[in-house]
């Protein structure tokens, strides 16, 4: 692992990294090509040495990739999106734009393409343009897209001066709401797996807010820390109703885990009084349920985080949780951490795996 000295993005060997929609696979793009890994085993499944890539997005566990070049080779323009079948090695379709593609998101119904001042919504099957949204200048391509086909929500920055976010329904093709989440501009947004909740972080990076999308209300505010830090990634745990956990990584190199579900159970009274208090009541977060792992990734190196699994545990008569967390850092490493939390809020961290993504060799086909 590299030291904790701040690394510039240009010195990072990995140009892009992303998990698929159920976090079972992930892809990385480098100056030499791109690779696809099985997140559960760490096995390299596919690699293609074809030049530099800025975007590599996989559709669930299918053979469909959305790829965008970094512009270092004439054939890999950052203004061209290719839909690529990596099993056959064939390009299915190319989409060209006047400006660089900054982000791409997919689910089984929609393809989302983010430019600096526009967002395109396509029907994934026909690739017909369903809607073009004019956006505020979005130089970093910030967006969030719900992987589920029912909610199918898209979140985009709604202001360059404050942390407002626009929620758009990509099935009904209409705006749902605008949430004024922070006083300073956004740097991070993510949906829960069902699209019910949205987490947001601003440039300050000290407070992360969780919002109920249907009512455009803040449900909880969680404090990452006292001093400003750039939030690199946010991720909810798998959920049916309210997500039990939220994780974040930042430029400090720390991994932050917030036990949202435990806080609700502790705070909400039972009986008639409890039934009168909505779950969406705005409230500050109890820091007892904030668990930090320092030096989980190198400080200053961009990282991506996902909660892969949450298991309820019962040992020695005490119940609790076992949380599996994946981190990809742009210095070329994938790590799996486990957080164990008991009913008494005693917790422990363990590093389960560390994989060098750059030295990994393809041994067998996908």
C-alpha positions in Angstrom: 0.0 0.0 0.0 1.2 3.5 -0.8 2.0 6.0 2.0 -0.7 8.4 3.1 0.9 11.3 1.2 -1.6 13.0 -1.2 -1.4 11.7 -4.7 -2.5 13.7 -7.8 -5.1 12.1 -10.0 -2.7 12.1 -12.9 -0.3 9.8 -11.0 -3.0 7.2 -10.3 -2.6 4.1 -12.5 -6.4 3.6 -12.5 -8.4 6.1 -14.5 -11.9 4.8 -13.6 -13.5 2.1 -11.6 -17.1 1.1 -11.0 -19.2 -1.7 -9.6 -22.1 -3.3 -11.5 -25.7 -2.7 -10.2 -25.7 -5.6 -7.7 -22.0 -5.2 -6.7 -21.1 -8.7 -7.9 -18.6 -7.5 -10.5 -16.4 -4.4 -10.9 -14.4 -2.9 -13.7 -11.3 -0.7 -13.9 -10.0 1.4 -16.7 -6.3 2.2 -17.1 -4.1 3.9 -19.7 -3.6 0.5 -21.3 -7.1 -0.9 -21.4 -9.8 -2.2 -19.0 -10.4 -5.2 -16.8 -13.5 -6.9 -15.3 -13.3 -8.7 -11.9 -15.6 -11.0 -9.9 -16.0 -9.0 -6.7 -16.9 -12.1 -4.7 -13.7 -14.1 -5.6 -11.4 -11.4 -6.8 -10.9 -13.3 -10.0 -10.0 -11.4 -13.2 -12.7 -12.4 -15.7 -11.8 -10.3 -18.7 -9.2 -7.8 -19.9 -8.7 -5.8 -23.1 -5.5 -4.0 -23.9 -6.9 -1.3 -26.3 -5.8 2.1 -24.9 -6.9 4.4 -22.2 -10.5 4.4 -20.9 -12.3 7.0 -18.7 -15.6 5.1 -18.4 -16.3 1.3 -18.2 -19.8 0.4 -16.9 -21.2 -3.1 -16.8 -24.9 -4.0 -17.0 -25.6 -6.4 -14.1 -23.9 -9.7 -14.8 -24.4 -9.5 -18.6 -21.8 -9.2 -21.3 -22.8 -5.6 -22.1 -20.4 -2.8 -21.3 -20.7 1.0 -21.9 -17.2 2.3 -22.5 -15.7 5.7 -23.3 -12.1 6.4 -24.2 -9.9 8.9 -22.5 -8.8 10.6 -25.8 -5.2 9.5 -25.7 -5.7 7.4 -28.8 -7.5 8.8 -31.9 -9.9 5.8 -32.0 -10.9 6.4 -28.3 -12.6 9.8 -28.3 -14.1 11.0 -25.0 -17.0 12.2 -27.1 -17.9 8.7 -28.2 -19.8 6.1 -26.2 -19.5 2.5 -27.3 -21.9 -0.3 -26.3 -19.6 -3.3 -26.3 -20.1 -7.1 -26.1 -17.0 -8.3 -24.3 -17.7 -12.0 -24.9 -17.8 -11.6 -28.7 -15.4 -8.5 -28.7 -17.8 -6.6 -30.9 -19.1 -3.1 -30.8 -22.9 -3.1 -30.8 -23.5 0.6 -31.2 -21.7 3.9 -31.1 -23.2 7.2 -29.9 -21.3 10.4 -30.6 -21.7 13.8 -28.9 -20.4 17.3 -29.3 -18.7 17.4 -25.9 -17.1 14.8 -23.7 -19.1 12.1 -22.0 -18.6 12.6 -18.2 -20.7 9.7 -16.8 -22.8 6.8 -17.9 -25.4 4.8 -15.9 -27.5 1.8 -16.9 -30.2 -0.4 -15.7 -32.4 -3.0 -17.5 -34.6 -0.2 -18.9 -32.6 2.9 -19.3 -29.2 4.2 -20.5 -28.2 7.6 -19.0 -25.5 9.7 -20.5 -24.2 12.8 -18.7 -22.5 15.7 -20.5 -21.3 19.0 -19.0 -24.7 20.7 -19.4 -27.0 17.9 -20.6 -28.4 14.5 -19.5 -29.7 12.1 -22.1 -32.2 9.4 -21.3 -32.3 6.5 -23.7 -34.5 3.4 -23.9 -31.8 0.7 -23.5 -33.4 -1.8 -25.9 -34.0 0.5 -28.9 -31.5 3.3 -27.9 -34.2 5.9 -28.8 -33.7 9.2 -27.1 -36.6 9.5 -24.6 -35.6 12.8 -23.0 -32.9 15.5 -23.0 -32.5 17.4 -19.8 -30.6 20.7 -19.7 -28.6 20.8 -16.5 -26.5 23.3 -14.6 -22.8 23.1 -15.5 -21.7 19.7 -14.2 -18.0 19.4 -14.9 -17.5 16.3 -12.8 -20.5 14.4 -14.3 -22.1 14.1 -10.9 -25.2 11.9 -10.9 -26.9 9.0 -9.2 -29.2 6.4 -10.8 -31.3 3.8 -9.1 -30.5 0.3 -10.4 -34.1 -0.9 -9.9 -36.4 -0.8 -12.9 -39.4 0.4 -10.9 -38.1 3.5 -9.1 -35.7 4.3 -12.0 -34.8 7.7 -10.4 -32.1 9.9 -11.7 -30.5 12.5 -9.4 -28.6 15.5 -10.8 -27.1 18.7 -9.3 -29.7 21.6 -9.5 -27.3 24.4 -8.6 -23.7 25.4 -8.8 -23.8 27.6 -5.7 -25.5 25.3 -3.2 -26.2 21.7 -2.6 -29.6 21.3 -4.4 -30.4 18.1 -6.3 -33.1 17.4 -8.9 -34.8 14.0 -8.8 -36.2 12.8 -12.2 -38.3 9.8 -13.0 -36.8 8.2 -16.1 -39.8 5.9 -16.7 -42.6 8.5 -16.5 -40.2 11.1 -17.9 -41.0 13.8 -15.4 -39.4 15.7 -12.5 -40.2 14.3 -9.1 -38.8 16.9 -6.8 -35.9 19.2 -5.9 -34.2 18.7 -2.6 -32.2 21.6 -1.1 -29.8 19.4 0.9 -26.7 21.6 1.7 -25.5 25.2 1.7 -22.4 24.4 -0.4 -22.3 22.5 -3.8 -22.7 18.8 -4.0 -19.8 16.3 -4.4 -21.6 13.0 -3.7 -25.1 11.6 -4.2 -26.4 8.0 -4.1 -29.7 6.2 -4.0 -30.7 3.2 -1.8 -31.2 0.0 -3.8 -35.0 0.6 -4.0 -34.7 4.4 -4.8 -36.6 5.2 -1.6 -33.8 7.1 0.0 -31.1 9.5 -1.3 -27.8 10.3 0.5 -26.0 13.6 -0.3 -22.7 15.2 0.6 -21.4 18.7 -0.1 -17.9 20.2 -0.7 -17.5 20.6 3.1 -17.7 16.9 3.6 -18.6 17.1 7.3 -22.3 16.3 7.1 -24.0 13.6 5.1 -27.8 13.8 4.8 -30.3 11.1 4.1 -33.5 12.1 2.4 -36.9 10.4 1.8 -37.4 10.9 -2.0 -41.2 10.6 -2.1 -41.6 13.5 0.4 -38.4 15.4 -0.5 -37.6 15.5 3.2 -34.4 15.0 5.2 -34.6 12.0 7.4 -31.3 12.0 9.2 -28.0 14.0 9.2 -24.8 12.1 9.9 -21.5 13.7 10.8 -18.5 12.3 9.1 -16.1 14.6 11.0 -15.3 18.1 12.2 -12.8 19.1 9.6 -13.6 19.4 5.9 -12.7 16.4 3.7 -13.7 15.5 0.1 -16.2 12.7 0.0 -15.1 10.2 -2.7 -18.0 7.7 -2.5 -21.3 6.9 -0.7 -23.1 3.6 -0.6 -26.2 2.3 1.1 -26.4 -1.3 2.2 -29.0 -3.7 0.6 -32.5 -2.9 1.9 -36.2 -3.6 1.5 -37.5 -0.6 3.4 -35.0 1.5 5.3 -31.3 0.7 4.7 -29.6 -0.5 7.8 -26.2 0.9 6.9 -24.5 3.8 5.0 -20.8 3.9 4.2 -18.5 6.7 2.9 -14.9 7.1 1.9 -13.1 10.5 1.8 -9.8 12.1 1.0 -8.6 11.4 4.6 -8.4 7.7 3.7 -10.9 6.7 6.4 -13.9 4.4 5.9 -17.0 5.6 7.7 -19.9 3.3 8.5 -23.2 4.6 9.9 -25.8 2.1 11.5 -29.0 3.8 10.4 -31.3 1.0 11.3 -30.1 0.7 14.9 -30.5 4.4 15.4 -34.2 4.3 14.3 -34.9 1.3 16.6 -33.3 3.1 19.6 -35.0 6.5 19.0 -38.5 5.6 18.1 -40.7 4.8 21.1 -43.1 1.8 21.0 -46.8 1.8 21.4 -49.3 4.6 20.5 -46.8 7.4 20.9 -44.3 5.7 18.6 -47.0 5.2 16.0 -47.5 9.0 15.9 -43.8 9.8 15.2 -43.0 9.4 11.5 -39.8 7.6 10.4 -38.9 10.7 8.4 -38.7 13.0 11.4 -35.6 15.2 10.8 -33.1 14.4 13.6 -29.4 14.6 14.3 -27.6 11.3 14.2 -26.4 9.6 17.4 -22.6 9.3 16.9 -22.6 6.1 19.0 -23.5 4.3 15.7 -20.7 5.8 13.7 -17.8 3.4 13.2 -14.5 4.6 11.6 -11.7 2.6 10.1 -8.7 4.8 9.6 -6.2 4.2 6.7 -8.7 2.0 4.9 -7.3 3.5 1.6 -4.4 5.8 0.9 -5.2 9.5 1.8 -5.8 11.7 -1.3 -6.3 8.7 -3.6 -9.8 8.4 -5.1 -11.7 5.4 -3.9 -15.1 3.7 -4.6 -17.0 1.9 -1.8 -19.9 -0.6 -1.8 -21.7 -2.6 0.9 -21.8 -6.0 -0.6 -23.7 -7.9 2.1 -25.2 -7.4 5.5 -25.8 -10.5 7.7 -27.6 -10.8 11.0 -25.4 -12.7 13.5 -26.0 -14.5 16.7 -23.1 -15.6 18.8 -23.0 -16.5 22.5 -26.6 -15.4 22.8 -25.9 -11.9 21.5 -27.3 -10.7 18.1 -25.6 -8.2 15.8 -24.5 -7.6 12.2 -21.7 -8.6 9.9 -21.1 -6.1 7.1 -19.0 -6.9 4.1 -17.6 -3.8 2.4 -15.7 -3.5 -0.9 -13.2 -0.7 -1.7 -11.4 0.0 -4.9 -8.7 2.7 -4.7 -7.1 4.3 -7.7 -3.6 3.3 -6.7 -4.6 -0.2 -7.9 -5.9 -2.2 -5.0 -9.2 -3.9 -4.2 -9.9 -4.6 -0.5 -12.7 -6.4 1.3 -13.3 -5.3 4.9 -15.6 -6.9 7.5 -17.3 -4.9 10.2 -18.8 -6.9 13.1 -21.2 -5.1 15.4 -22.8 -6.6 18.5 -26.1 -5.8 20.0 -24.2 -3.8 22.7 -22.5 -1.8 19.8 -19.2 -3.4 20.4 -17.4 -3.6 17.0 -14.3 -4.9 15.2 -12.8 -4.5 11.8 -10.9 -7.1 9.8 -9.3 -7.0 6.4 -10.4 -10.1 4.5 -8.7 -9.6 1.1 -6.3 -7.3 -0.6 -5.9 -7.7 -4.4 -3.4 -5.9 -6.7 -5.6 -5.1 -9.7 -2.7 -4.2 -12.0 -0.7 -7.3 -11.5 -3.7 -9.7 -11.7 -3.3 -12.2 -14.5 -6.2 -13.6 -16.6 -6.1 -17.4 -16.1 -9.4 -18.5 -17.5 -12.2 -17.0 -19.7 -15.4 -15.4 -18.3 
